[in-house]
Each structure stands twice: as C-alpha cells, then as structure tokens.
Amino acid sequence: MIRINQLKLQIPHTEEALEKKIQKTLHLKKGDSFTYRIHRQSLDARRKPELFYVYTVDVTVSNENAVLKHCKGNIQKVEEKHYQIPSHGTEILNARPVVIGSGPAGLFCAYLLALEGYRPLVLERGACVEERKKDVDRFWETGVLDPSSNVQFGEGGAGTFSDGKLNTLVKDKTGRNRFVLETFVKFGADEDILYAHKPHIGTDVLIDVVSQMRQEIISLGGEFCFHTQVTDVDLTSKTLKLVHLLENSAEEEVSAGAAVFAIGHSARDTFEMLYKHQIPMRAKSFAVGIRIEHPQTLIDHSQYGRDRGNDLPAAAYKLTENLDNGRGVYTFCMCPGGYVVNASSEEHRLAVNGMSYHDRAGENANSAVIVTVTPDDFGSDHPLAGISFQRSLEEKAYQAGQGKVPVQRFGDFKENQITTSYGMVHSCMKGASVFGDVRGIFPEEIAQSLEDGITAMDHKIHGFADNDALLSGVESRTSSPVRIERDENFVCASCDWIYPCGEGAGYAGGITSAAMDGMKVAEAIIQKYKS
C-alpha cells in the first residue's frame, strides 16, 4: 500500500478532484486502476479566507513497486497494522468478570471480554441509554433530578450527553485508537470519524451507537443489569454487594472473579466506599471554571475569515493562557453549534457541561474555560478532598441560580454585578437558566484568573472577551479529582481482583482515551485468565 502525505485541495472540491490529484501525484496513466482510502483529513486556514483540505491517503495499485520508482517526496510504502487481542492466560476465573459502569471504559472493556468468551456482567446504576435520554430530557424540562439516571450516570457515561468528541492526545502504536473508531463505525457512527482531524459523533448518534454496542455484547454472552449500584465489597470473598434501585432497593451479593471499577468521575459515593476499605487512592489535580457562549458566526469568521456556508463545518477553537499568577487557563470540550446543559447529579448541587448534536447546527458555540486546581487549593490533604472542593462550588452554583443554571454577561462578571438582560448573545441552554452571580461561585483568585484568561484570549479570537459573551457555571466535572492506584498489571496493589479503570479512576480524559483504557484492562484480564 502506498501512502501519500500532504495532498492539498482548495475548499470546496469534488471527490473527482481528489482522485485526479492522486493519479497525478503517482504518475498513473489514464486507465490505470487504483483504490484509495482517506487516512487523515485536516484543514489548512493559514491563508484565510482561502482554505484548503490537506489529505493523507492510502492507495492500492496493482504495480506498486513500479509506481514507487517514479515517485518522490511525501510518498512511502506502508504496511497496514491491525489491533491484536492478546493470547489467553492460564489461571482459572472462579466467577465471571464484573464490569462496574457502562461508560466508554466499561463498554469497551466488556466488549473485548465478550469477544473473547468471558461473558462479562455489566452493572450500571443508571438506566439504559434509551430510558436515560427520557430521564435527562425530563430533568431539563421540569428540573426534577433522578440522582441515578442523569447526564453523569447511565449507559454511555458522561460523554454521551456532550459533543461525542473522539480526538485524543494518547500516543498509540498498538492500534487501540483505530479499533475504538472502527467499533463506533461498526455500530452506526459516520465513517468520517476514521480520518477527520477532530472527529466527533454527536449526542443524537452516540445514543444509538451505545445501544447497538450493548446488544452485541449481550449476543456474545454478556449481561447488563441497569439501575443496579455496587454499594460495598467483601475483599476476602471477592463479592460485590448490589442494590437494585427499581426493585424496592433489593440487595444481592455477586461473586466477581475480577471486578473492573469503570465508575466515571462523578461516582463520589463509590470512591468513599472504596476508601473505607483502604483501597489506595490520592487526590489529583483537575480544573474548574465556566461555560462561555458566543455566536457561532463569530467563531466561523475568526477561524475561516469568512462565512462557512455549506462547505465547512461549524468552526472550533482551542485556547490556552499562562497567567502571571502561575495559573493555567484553557478552553476544554468546545462544542461548535452546541448547547450548555445542566449536568447535575446530586440534589442541591449544580454543574454544567456542553453538548452538540451531530449536525452542530445550534446558534451558539460554547466551551468550558477552566483553571487548573491542585490539592493545594482543596484545603485538606485527604484523598477525597477534591470531591469536597467540587461540591462546595456546585452548592454555590445551585444557590446562585436557586436551582437553575446561573448566567452572567462577561461585562457584568468583570464588574461583579448581576446581569439584568441579554445583550447580543442569547443563551442556548438545555435546562432552566436565570441571571445570577457566576463570579461569586469561585474563590476570588480563580474568578480573577478566569477574567484574565478570557481577556487574554481576545487577542487570539477578537470578540472572545466581548461584554455580551455569556458565562454560566459551574464547570466542575472536567476530570476525576481522585486517582485510584493500580500497578503494572492494572490491579490495586492491595487487592489483585479489583481493576481501577478509565476516567473516574484517574487514567483517562475523554471518550477515546477512556475506551482505550478499558481495552487495556480487558487485555490484562485476558492475559491472566482462561475464558
């Protein structure tokens, strides 16, 4: 197979134009047959408003060696690499493996185990994704929260009600990343996620993908129990205590040959339970801040130098600033054409997130603007101090909006005054909102860091710090505030059948990296045990 790098075509262009470019680059004669696959597509906006797509393509021709002799530059021969599931171990599992949590880490761990005949049992405190969507919609419409089935809890994990972004900074030579993307495509995602520079699925599509993935795991011998929470463990007998939430809180004990805790970053009660059993863990740094909204047209013009029309996707951005006070401020989980959503999971505490549908057709762009916080900010050296810090911010956010999402114009945020009316930007919100004191949610150093960071970002996107930009809060669930320690075999050092996994355990940050960590844990179980 021949790989061509740096094929540049002006936007818009046709598929025929790309084929002609390949043919010319490889010096193919008219009539020479070839097939190609896009390996990567990125956008070059350095000469905006003149924009280009830049492609890396893999081409198959019948006379490959002869073609290569006439080619120079960004052309090379490549061998296609495929992900390989490791060979099975020799130890006998005394009970089926149990996966606690059905976010991306739990789903991909269970999927690999099911493919290899281990018949995993998946336990999820929330609802299946179809019912979960109804619970979330009901919460946004009425404000009545289901603490076990919401934006944070339920099948698919917290990323289901976000943008479904699949880009990751993880360096992967094993093919896990490609396997994750191909699996999503297998179960209904668009094929362009295989090559897009910043792939995303969208909440509306991801819901169906997750459902299809669950049905495949079941067909392979796996089992799912929804509305089922792990409330305790017996470390000596390798059993889990369960509560079936919809069966009058019926209790049950389940044996687990291996227990994968893919619990997500918001499973605070489960962290507390594991800490009670002296499972090693420590507080870790994360980030907190606000959601900021701008008109999508502002971002399009900044990034493209023109209207995007029908040929370009809603533009995205990623901004970072290092402040004189030593704090880092950066944007996170940017949602083009998206919505700010009430992402609360506990009564009388309020958190927000961002969400986009597949078409990213919303009026506003939104992103988290967040400030790094460390254990030094938590006021305690307790391993769970970061959770207490999160909760204190979420309680203030709840109070600021009297249960609704508090919103404040950036101009009023700077002046420390409550907004009384919208300016040029009206909020795109899932869930009820109200004007409130967003600045007052934060300790003053963090609030000032947010102000300074947003102001500095205006030098990169003019209008970013406009007084009418809308801020809402609090963005507190950016990543886990806890890391559950594990060794090189992916198990707790003090308990060789408990496998901390994914973002909640502190080993991932986003859908793709969490899915890949779930695969790593599944591989560790496969390499140790017989199926």
Secondary structure by P-SEA (a helix, b strand, c coil): ccccccccccccccaaaaaaaaaaaacccccccccccccbbbbbcccccbbbbbbbbbbbbcaaaaaaaaccccbbbbbbbbbbbbbbbcccccccbbbccccaaaaaaaaaaaaaccbbbbbbccccaaaaaaaaaaaaacccccccccccccccccccccccccccccccccaaaaaaaaaaaaacccccccccccccccaaaaaaaaaaaaaaaaaabbbbbccccccccccccbbbbbbccccccccbbbbbcbbbccccccaaaaaaaaaaaccbbbbbbbbbbbbbbccaaaaaaaacccccccccccccbbbbbbcccccccccccccccbbbbbccccccbbbbbccccccccccbbbbbbbbbbccccccccccaaaaaaaaaaaaaaaaaccccbbbbcaaaaaaccccccccccccccccccccccccccccaaaaaaaaaaaaaacccccccccccccccccccccccccccccccccccccccccccccccccccccaaaaaaaaaaaaaaaaacccc
